[in-house]
Amino acid sequence: MKPIILILMLCASVYAKAQQITPERSITVHGTVEKPLDDVMYKTEVTLSLEKGYYGDGPYKTLDELLAKYYEEVKSLNIDTSKFIRDDLAFAAMGYRTEGTVLRYETKSKKDILKLTNIKMSQVMPSYVQVKSKIFDAEIKLLTQKALENARKNAELLAEVSGEEIDKLFSISSYDLGEESYWRAANSGTEYLRLTVVYTLKD
């Protein structure tokens, strides 16, 4: 029984590999479309530390005192301090020798995130800003269709300049599908949905 199972597994493996082989007479192109940035979330992390500064000791001697003063500054900007997430473990991982913490803040308000990063306080170090945008299934279908149209246009251009003619779509793949998004640098630029498409050529 085992030899039969092994033979079946081998046949399945060979078939799968055969399916991955691109035909000799084919064109591989990329189709690209810009993702909309309508639903954007912003995040920053602020490090509060009792570590000595370059110019001597800071004015705050306890973390509670430093936190209270920082939240006072935040409230003066009409920002809700209850939205901060305190992460003592993140601070411990930084290797500071003194007491402190990391405050994480997420918002859809670009104005609020800019206010936070502009707070200038001794013993307070704002982190870089990250952004992410969410995209939904209905938008993904539309964007995928547009990216496929772009791929077809690119394939027809390549076929024309090489004296060939497109026959049919052979394979299509993408790493950019799905609703999930990820945090990225605020200056990372536009996001795109990309397809890799293979078209066979007419004989």
Disulfide bonds with the S-S distance in Angstrom:
none
